[in-house]
């Protein structure tokens, strides 16, 4: 019959280091989170850009956790040099397997330092339109106008055209409204100008413009282009469209539908009537 005390005596030298390593890991993870949070708060207190804050916080946490994992394995009995060698080989293997992820990481570093956009900017990246919520190590998080969260790989963002609407602090809305050919052009233009001037969100400098854009197939089209702050983009867009409809209806200005003239030719007398056949 096995001796329980003998088995326990043999197991204790192995159990205690394992328990100690587990305890060290969880304590180390707690400290890593606290340190990365402290770093972020310190950077925010010094008014460092939010984009760099989030990036540095994630990078610090990953670096600290790598140190915690190595130390935990060392407590179990693994040689530190062996651990570093194994992790180096694993990193090399992962580097070949995860080339896209590494390119996304490199792109993230470029975004943080060259700053084509930052947190809070209204952008269009890789076909996605919205506000930058966060720049992570590998991805950029964008909040779309319908409040959906879109994740764009940093590599795709850097490799594609980036349209930043927030760089200059204000943006221009490009809207088109049409009236009928029989309507008073100058009167309609005055109504459009009044609609813009009555909105507090529309900037006076640069001044908004209302010009005739084109003589279309069934309408005379105006280009209506006010400048607004980024935060007022959708407010002015929606209000302008609503007011144009209401004011045009009240003033008797028509908003024409697309029309098409169809000419029906009369049949010549030479054509044979076959109804009786």
C-alpha positions in Angstrom: 0.0 0.0 0.0 1.5 3.4 -1.0 2.6 5.6 1.9 0.5 8.9 1.7 3.1 10.8 3.7 5.8 9.6 1.4 3.9 10.7 -1.7 3.2 14.1 -0.1 6.8 14.5 0.8 7.8 13.9 -2.8 5.0 16.2 -4.2 5.6 19.2 -1.9 8.8 20.3 -3.7 6.8 20.5 -7.0 3.4 21.7 -5.7 4.7 24.7 -3.8 6.6 26.3 -6.8 3.6 25.7 -9.0 1.3 27.4 -6.5 3.8 30.2 -6.1 4.0 30.7 -9.8 0.2 30.8 -10.2 0.0 33.3 -7.4 2.8 35.4 -8.9 1.1 35.3 -12.3 -2.3 36.7 -11.0 -0.6 39.3 -8.8 1.7 40.3 -11.7 -1.3 40.6 -14.0 -3.1 42.8 -11.4 0.0 45.0 -11.1 0.4 45.2 -14.9 -3.1 46.4 -15.3 -2.7 49.0 -12.5 0.6 50.2 -14.0 -0.8 50.5 -17.5 -3.8 52.4 -16.2 -1.6 54.7 -14.1 0.5 55.3 -17.2 -2.6 56.3 -19.2 -3.9 58.6 -16.5 -0.5 60.3 -16.2 -0.3 60.9 -20.0 -3.9 62.2 -20.0 -3.0 64.5 -17.1 -0.2 65.9 -19.2 -2.6 66.4 -22.1 -1.0 63.8 -24.3 -3.0 62.9 -27.4 -5.6 60.2 -26.7 -4.4 58.2 -29.7 -0.9 57.9 -28.2 -2.4 57.2 -24.7 -4.4 54.2 -25.8 -1.5 52.8 -27.9 1.1 53.2 -25.1 -1.3 51.7 -22.5 -1.8 48.5 -24.6 1.9 48.3 -25.4 2.9 48.7 -21.7 0.5 46.0 -20.6 1.7 43.5 -23.2 5.4 44.1 -22.2 4.7 43.8 -18.5 2.7 40.6 -19.0 5.6 39.1 -21.0 7.9 39.8 -18.1 5.3 38.3 -15.6 5.0 35.1 -17.7 8.8 34.7 -17.9 9.2 35.2 -14.1 6.3 32.8 -13.4 7.9 30.1 -15.5 11.2 30.7 -13.8 9.6 30.1 -10.4 8.5 26.6 -11.6 12.1 25.8 -12.4 12.6 26.8 -16.1 15.9 28.4 -16.8 15.5 32.1 -17.8 17.9 31.8 -20.7 16.0 28.7 -22.0 12.7 30.6 -21.7 14.0 33.6 -23.6 15.5 31.3 -26.3 12.2 29.4 -26.6 10.2 32.6 -26.7 12.6 34.0 -29.3 12.1 30.9 -31.5 8.4 31.1 -31.0 8.4 34.8 -31.9 10.3 34.0 -35.1 7.8 31.3 -36.0 4.9 33.5 -35.2 6.4 36.2 -37.2 6.3 34.2 -40.4 2.8 32.8 -39.5 1.4 36.2 -38.6 3.0 38.5 -41.1 -0.3 40.4 -41.6 -0.6 41.0 -37.9 2.9 42.3 -37.7 2.3 44.6 -40.6 -0.8 45.9 -38.8 1.3 46.5 -35.7 3.9 48.5 -37.8 1.0 50.4 -39.4 -0.3 51.2 -35.9 3.0 52.7 -34.9 3.0 54.8 -38.1 -0.5 56.0 -37.3 0.5 57.1 -33.8 3.6 58.9 -34.8 2.6 60.4 -38.2 -1.0 61.0 -37.1 -3.0 60.9 -40.4 -5.9 60.7 -37.9 -6.5 60.6 -34.2 -9.2 59.7 -31.7 -12.3 61.9 -32.2 -11.7 62.7 -35.9 -14.4 62.3 -38.5 -12.8 60.1 -41.2 -13.4 57.9 -44.2 -11.1 55.0 -44.2 -11.2 51.9 -46.5 -14.8 52.8 -47.4 -15.9 53.3 -43.8 -17.2 56.6 -42.7 -17.4 57.6 -39.0 -15.6 58.9 -35.9 -12.4 57.3 -34.7 -13.0 55.8 -31.3 -9.7 54.1 -30.6 -6.4 53.3 -32.3 -5.3 49.9 -31.0 -2.1 47.9 -31.6 -3.5 46.1 -34.7 -6.8 47.8 -35.5 -8.6 51.1 -35.6 -12.1 51.3 -34.1 -14.6 53.5 -35.9 -18.1 54.4 -34.8 -20.3 54.8 -37.8 -23.2 57.3 -38.0 -25.7 54.5 -37.3 -23.7 53.8 -34.1 -22.2 50.5 -35.4 -18.7 49.7 -34.4 -16.4 49.0 -37.4 -13.0 47.5 -37.0 -10.4 48.4 -39.7 -7.0 46.8 -39.8 -4.3 49.4 -39.4 -2.5 47.9 -42.4 -5.6 48.4 -44.6 -6.0 52.0 -43.2 -2.4 53.0 -44.1 -2.5 51.2 -47.4 -5.8 53.0 -48.5 -6.8 56.6 -49.1 -7.6 58.4 -45.8 -10.1 61.2 -45.8 -9.9 63.2 -42.6 -12.8 65.7 -42.3 -11.5 67.1 -39.0 -8.0 68.2 -39.9 -9.0 71.9 -40.5 -11.6 72.0 -37.7 -14.5 72.4 -40.1 -16.0 70.6 -43.1 -18.1 71.6 -46.1 -21.4 70.0 -46.8 -22.1 69.4 -50.5 -25.9 69.3 -51.1 -27.9 69.6 -54.3 -31.5 70.8 -54.7 -33.4 71.1 -57.9 -36.3 73.4 -59.0 -38.5 73.3 -62.0 -37.6 75.3 -65.2 -40.8 77.3 -64.7 -39.9 78.5 -61.2 -38.3 81.8 -60.3 -34.5 81.0 -60.1 -33.5 84.1 -58.1 -36.4 83.6 -55.7 -35.5 80.0 -55.0 -31.8 81.0 -54.6 -32.8 83.6 -52.0 -34.9 81.0 -50.1 -31.9 78.6 -49.9 -29.6 81.4 -48.7 -32.1 82.3 -46.0 -32.4 78.7 -44.8 -28.6 78.6 -44.3 -28.4 82.0 -42.6 -31.1 81.0 -40.1 -29.1 78.0 -38.8 -26.7 78.9 -36.0 -24.5 75.9 -36.8 -23.6 77.2 -40.3 -20.3 79.1 -40.1 -20.1 82.7 -41.4 -16.4 82.3 -42.2 -15.9 80.6 -44.6 -19.1 81.8 -46.0 -21.7 79.4 -47.3 -22.4 79.4 -51.1 -25.5 78.8 -53.1 -24.8 78.6 -56.9 -26.5 77.1 -60.0 -24.7 73.8 -60.5 -26.3 72.6 -63.8 -29.3 72.7 -66.1 -30.4 69.1 -65.7 -32.7 67.1 -67.9 -35.8 68.0 -65.8 -34.6 70.5 -63.2 -32.3 73.5 -62.5 -30.0 72.2 -59.8 -28.4 74.3 -57.1 -25.2 73.5 -55.3 -25.7 74.4 -51.6 -22.4 74.3 -49.7 -22.2 75.5 -46.1 -19.2 75.1 -43.8 -19.9 73.6 -40.3 -18.0 72.2 -37.4 -17.5 68.4 -37.5 -19.9 67.9 -34.6 -22.7 69.8 -36.5 -22.3 67.9 -39.8 -25.4 65.7 -39.6 -27.5 68.3 -37.8 -27.1 70.9 -40.6 -27.5 68.1 -43.2 -30.9 66.9 -41.9 -32.2 70.4 -41.0 -31.4 71.8 -44.4 -33.2 69.1 -46.3 -36.3 69.4 -44.1 -36.4 73.2 -44.4 -36.0 73.1 -48.2 -39.0 70.9 -48.5 -41.1 72.9 -46.2 -40.1 76.3 -47.5 -40.4 75.3 -51.2 -43.9 74.0 -50.6 -44.9 77.1 -48.8 -43.5 79.4 -51.5 -44.8 77.4 -54.4 -41.4 76.3 -55.6 -41.6 72.9 -57.3 -39.2 70.0 -56.7 -39.6 68.2 -60.0 -39.6 64.5 -60.4 -37.5 62.9 -63.2 -39.6 63.0 -66.4 -39.3 61.5 -69.8 -41.2 62.6 -72.9 -42.5 59.7 -75.1 -43.6 60.5 -78.6 -46.0 58.0 -80.3 -45.9 58.0 -84.0 -49.1 57.5 -86.0 -49.3 54.4 -88.2 -49.1 55.2 -91.9 -52.1 54.5 -94.2 -50.0 52.0 -96.1 -50.0 49.6 -93.2 -52.4 46.7 -93.7 -55.2 46.2 -91.2 -55.1 42.5 -90.2 -57.8 42.5 -87.6 -60.1 40.5 -89.8 -57.6 37.7 -90.5 
